[in-house]
Amino acid sequence: MSDDAQSTLGERLLEGVRNLWRTVNNQGRVLDHHGQEIEELRSRMNSLERDLHSLKTSRGIHRARNQRLEAALQEAEGKLDEVRQRLDG
């Protein structure tokens, strides 16, 4: 092989290695960026799950409070009926 051919081959190999190195470095940056995005999404998902859980809890608390109020209202209606019967009778 002539010196020119070896020089050209060496330059092409060097350029190929440089391109490969740039690609590897670029992939590392892309992976780092994706990792940050994943962490942000996880954080947002956890926050939304906490909000959803608090809404479910809140709804359950309101449902129980409603049942207690309805029971108290029925009890009051029953006492009102007793008072009416005593007044009428």
Residue frames as a rotation matrix with the C-alpha (Angstrom) as fourth column:
MET 1
0.586 0.810 0.000 0.00
0.810 -0.586 0.000 0.00
0.000 0.000 -1.000 0.00
SER 2
-0.163 -0.652 0.740 1.30
0.575 -0.673 -0.466 3.44
0.802 0.349 0.484 -0.82
ASP 3
-0.842 -0.222 -0.492 1.78
0.536 -0.459 -0.709 6.18
-0.068 -0.860 0.505 1.75
ASP 4
-0.799 0.598 0.065 -1.10
-0.544 -0.765 0.344 8.15
0.256 0.239 0.937 0.23
ALA 5
-0.052 0.798 -0.600 -3.45
-0.156 0.587 0.794 5.17
0.986 0.135 0.094 0.51
GLN 6
-0.292 -0.108 -0.950 -2.38
0.831 0.464 -0.308 4.53
0.474 -0.879 -0.046 4.10
SER 7
-0.986 -0.083 -0.146 -2.75
0.142 -0.874 -0.464 8.22
-0.089 -0.479 0.874 4.94
THR 8
-0.513 0.858 -0.042 -6.24
-0.644 -0.352 0.680 8.32
0.568 0.375 0.732 3.39
LEU 9
0.030 0.493 -0.870 -7.21
0.275 0.832 0.481 5.10
0.961 -0.254 -0.111 5.16
GLY 10
-0.598 -0.344 -0.724 -5.88
0.776 -0.024 -0.630 6.44
0.200 -0.939 0.282 8.46
GLU 11
-0.957 0.282 0.075 -7.77
-0.288 -0.952 -0.103 9.72
0.043 -0.121 0.992 8.01
ARG 12
-0.204 0.935 -0.291 -10.98
-0.487 0.161 0.859 7.86
0.849 0.316 0.422 7.21
LEU 13
-0.074 0.115 -0.991 -10.54
0.646 0.762 0.041 5.60
0.760 -0.637 -0.131 10.23
LEU 14
-0.868 -0.301 -0.394 -9.81
0.495 -0.554 -0.669 8.61
-0.017 -0.777 0.630 12.44
GLU 15
-0.748 0.656 0.100 -12.89
-0.592 -0.728 0.346 10.42
0.300 0.199 0.933 11.11
GLY 16
-0.020 0.744 -0.667 -14.97
-0.078 0.664 0.743 7.28
0.997 0.067 0.045 11.68
VAL 17
-0.363 -0.189 -0.912 -13.76
0.836 0.366 -0.409 7.02
0.411 -0.911 0.025 15.29
ARG 18
-0.997 0.001 -0.074 -14.50
0.029 -0.915 -0.403 10.73
-0.068 -0.404 0.912 15.85
ASN 19
-0.420 0.903 -0.088 -18.02
-0.612 -0.210 0.762 10.30
0.670 0.374 0.641 14.45
LEU 20
0.014 0.376 -0.927 -18.55
0.404 0.846 0.349 7.25
0.915 -0.379 -0.140 16.65
TRP 21
-0.691 -0.360 -0.627 -17.31
0.712 -0.189 -0.676 9.18
0.125 -0.913 0.387 19.71
ARG 22
-0.900 0.419 0.125 -19.65
-0.415 -0.908 0.055 12.13
0.137 -0.002 0.991 18.92
THR 23
-0.118 0.893 -0.434 -22.57
-0.356 0.370 0.858 9.72
0.927 0.256 0.274 18.56
VAL 24
-0.169 -0.011 -0.986 -21.77
0.738 0.662 -0.134 8.03
0.654 -0.750 -0.103 21.88
ASN 25
-0.919 -0.213 -0.331 -21.51
0.382 -0.681 -0.624 11.42
-0.093 -0.701 0.708 23.66
ASN 26
-0.683 0.729 0.057 -24.74
-0.604 -0.606 0.517 12.61
0.411 0.319 0.854 22.04
GLN 27
-0.010 0.679 -0.734 -26.53
0.087 0.731 0.676 9.43
0.996 -0.057 -0.067 23.12
GLY 28
-0.530 -0.259 -0.808 -25.32
0.799 0.166 -0.578 10.01
0.284 -0.952 0.119 26.69
ARG 29
-0.980 0.193 -0.050 -26.79
-0.170 -0.941 -0.293 13.52
-0.104 -0.278 0.955 26.68
VAL 30
-0.346 0.900 -0.265 -30.07
-0.563 0.027 0.826 12.24
0.751 0.435 0.497 25.24
LEU 31
-0.083 0.285 -0.955 -30.26
0.511 0.835 0.205 9.51
0.855 -0.471 -0.215 27.89
ASP 32
-0.832 -0.247 -0.497 -29.54
0.554 -0.400 -0.730 12.05
-0.019 -0.882 0.470 30.66
HIS 33
-0.825 0.564 0.031 -32.29
-0.547 -0.812 0.204 14.30
0.141 0.151 0.978 29.33
HIS 34
-0.094 0.808 -0.581 -34.74
-0.274 0.540 0.796 11.40
0.957 0.234 0.171 29.13
GLY 35
-0.400 -0.119 -0.909 -33.82
0.739 0.544 -0.397 10.38
0.542 -0.830 -0.130 32.68
GLN 36
-0.983 0.051 -0.177 -34.64
0.064 -0.806 -0.588 13.89
-0.172 -0.590 0.789 33.91
GLU 37
-0.506 0.848 -0.158 -37.96
-0.714 -0.309 0.629 13.83
0.484 0.431 0.761 32.06
ILE 38
-0.113 0.436 -0.893 -38.81
0.226 0.886 0.405 10.45
0.967 -0.156 -0.199 33.59
GLU 39
-0.705 -0.197 -0.681 -38.05
0.697 -0.013 -0.717 11.75
0.132 -0.980 0.147 37.10
GLU 40
-0.909 0.416 -0.033 -40.25
-0.409 -0.903 -0.130 14.82
-0.084 -0.104 0.991 36.48
LEU 41
-0.235 0.856 -0.461 -43.08
-0.555 0.271 0.786 12.60
0.798 0.441 0.412 35.24
ARG 42
-0.310 0.076 -0.948 -42.71
0.592 0.795 -0.130 10.29
0.744 -0.602 -0.291 38.26
SER 43
-0.933 -0.080 -0.350 -42.89
0.332 -0.562 -0.758 13.26
-0.136 -0.823 0.551 40.59
ARG 44
-0.677 0.728 -0.107 -45.99
-0.719 -0.624 0.305 14.59
0.155 0.283 0.946 38.84
MET 45
-0.165 0.604 -0.779 -47.59
-0.157 0.764 0.626 11.13
0.974 0.226 -0.032 38.87
ASN 46
-0.581 -0.102 -0.807 -46.95
0.714 0.411 -0.567 10.76
0.390 -0.906 -0.166 42.61
SER 47
-0.960 0.240 -0.147 -48.47
-0.142 -0.863 -0.485 14.18
-0.243 -0.444 0.862 43.23
LEU 48
-0.411 0.846 -0.339 -51.55
-0.763 -0.116 0.636 13.29
0.498 0.520 0.694 41.18
GLU 49
-0.247 0.278 -0.928 -51.90
0.292 0.935 0.203 9.97
0.924 -0.221 -0.312 43.02
ARG 50
-0.847 -0.072 -0.527 -51.79
0.531 -0.184 -0.827 11.81
-0.037 -0.980 0.194 46.36
ASP 51
-0.800 0.586 -0.127 -54.44
-0.590 -0.807 -0.007 14.25
-0.107 0.070 0.992 45.11
LEU 52
-0.244 0.718 -0.652 -56.62
-0.468 0.502 0.727 11.39
0.849 0.482 0.214 43.92
HIS 53
-0.473 0.014 -0.881 -56.26
0.607 0.730 -0.314 9.56
0.639 -0.683 -0.354 47.22
SER 54
-0.942 0.123 -0.313 -57.21
0.175 -0.614 -0.769 12.68
-0.287 -0.779 0.557 49.17
LEU 55
-0.570 0.787 -0.235 -60.26
-0.783 -0.435 0.445 13.14
0.248 0.438 0.864 46.95
LYS 56
-0.188 0.482 -0.856 -61.33
0.009 0.872 0.489 9.55
0.982 0.084 -0.168 47.56
THR 57
-0.687 -0.117 -0.717 -60.81
0.690 0.200 -0.695 9.99
0.225 -0.973 -0.057 51.29
SER 58
-0.931 0.337 -0.138 -62.67
-0.276 -0.901 -0.335 13.28
-0.237 -0.274 0.932 51.26
ARG 59
-0.369 0.832 -0.414 -65.55
-0.654 0.084 0.752 11.75
0.660 0.548 0.513 49.34
GLY 60
-0.271 0.218 -0.938 -65.71
0.446 0.891 0.079 8.88
0.853 -0.397 -0.339 51.85
ILE 61
-0.883 -0.075 -0.463 -65.70
0.455 -0.375 -0.807 11.32
-0.113 -0.924 0.366 54.76
HIS 62
-0.766 0.629 -0.133 -68.52
-0.642 -0.759 0.107 13.32
-0.034 0.167 0.985 53.18
ARG 63
-0.263 0.671 -0.693 -70.49
-0.287 0.632 0.720 10.16
0.921 0.388 0.026 52.49
ALA 64
-0.476 0.027 -0.879 -70.19
0.731 0.567 -0.378 9.08
0.488 -0.823 -0.290 56.14
ARG 65
-0.951 0.123 -0.283 -71.14
0.074 -0.799 -0.596 12.57
-0.300 -0.588 0.751 57.34
ASN 66
-0.574 0.774 -0.268 -74.17
-0.696 -0.290 0.657 12.49
0.431 0.563 0.705 55.05
GLN 67
-0.225 0.477 -0.850 -75.27
0.224 0.874 0.431 9.16
0.948 -0.094 -0.304 56.48
ARG 68
-0.707 -0.059 -0.705 -74.95
0.707 -0.018 -0.707 10.49
0.029 -0.998 0.054 60.04
LEU 69
-0.904 0.386 -0.181 -76.98
-0.363 -0.920 -0.148 13.59
-0.224 -0.068 0.972 59.14
GLU 70
-0.373 0.794 -0.480 -79.68
-0.509 0.257 0.821 11.48
0.776 0.551 0.308 57.49
ALA 71
-0.337 0.213 -0.917 -79.86
0.633 0.772 -0.053 9.24
0.697 -0.598 -0.395 60.58
ALA 72
-0.866 0.003 -0.500 -80.13
0.410 -0.568 -0.714 12.30
-0.286 -0.823 0.491 62.83
LEU 73
-0.760 0.621 -0.189 -82.85
-0.637 -0.658 0.400 13.75
0.124 0.425 0.897 60.58
GLN 74
-0.239 0.681 -0.692 -84.84
-0.066 0.699 0.712 10.51
0.969 0.216 -0.122 60.71
GLU 75
-0.528 -0.002 -0.849 -84.47
0.800 0.333 -0.498 10.42
0.284 -0.943 -0.175 64.48
ALA 76
-0.941 0.178 -0.288 -85.68
-0.046 -0.910 -0.412 14.04
-0.336 -0.375 0.864 64.72
GLU 77
-0.537 0.787 -0.304 -88.66
-0.617 -0.121 0.778 13.26
0.575 0.605 0.550 62.48
GLY 78
-0.271 0.401 -0.875 -89.52
0.451 0.856 0.252 10.31
0.850 -0.327 -0.413 64.73
LYS 79
-0.719 -0.024 -0.694 -89.41
0.673 -0.270 -0.688 12.54
-0.171 -0.963 0.210 67.83
LEU 80
-0.887 0.432 -0.162 -91.50
-0.456 -0.873 0.170 15.17
-0.068 0.225 0.972 66.06
ASP 81
-0.333 0.784 -0.524 -94.11
-0.235 0.469 0.851 12.51
0.913 0.407 0.028 65.28
GLU 82
-0.408 0.140 -0.902 -94.12
0.802 0.528 -0.280 11.46
0.438 -0.837 -0.328 68.98
VAL 83
-0.906 0.052 -0.421 -94.65
0.202 -0.820 -0.536 15.07
-0.373 -0.571 0.732 70.05
ARG 84
-0.695 0.685 -0.221 -97.52
-0.623 -0.419 0.660 15.48
0.360 0.596 0.718 67.57
GLN 85
-0.264 0.602 -0.753 -99.16
0.232 0.798 0.557 12.29
0.936 -0.028 -0.350 68.81
ARG 86
-0.591 0.011 -0.806 -98.96
0.806 0.031 -0.591 13.46
0.019 -0.999 -0.027 72.42
LEU 87
-0.923 0.244 -0.297 -100.41
-0.202 -0.965 -0.166 16.84
-0.327 -0.094 0.940 71.52
ASP 88
-0.494 0.764 -0.415 -103.23
-0.620 0.025 0.784 15.27
0.610 0.644 0.462 69.50
GLY 89
-0.148 0.420 -0.895 -103.94
0.176 0.902 0.395 12.50
0.973 -0.099 -0.208 71.90
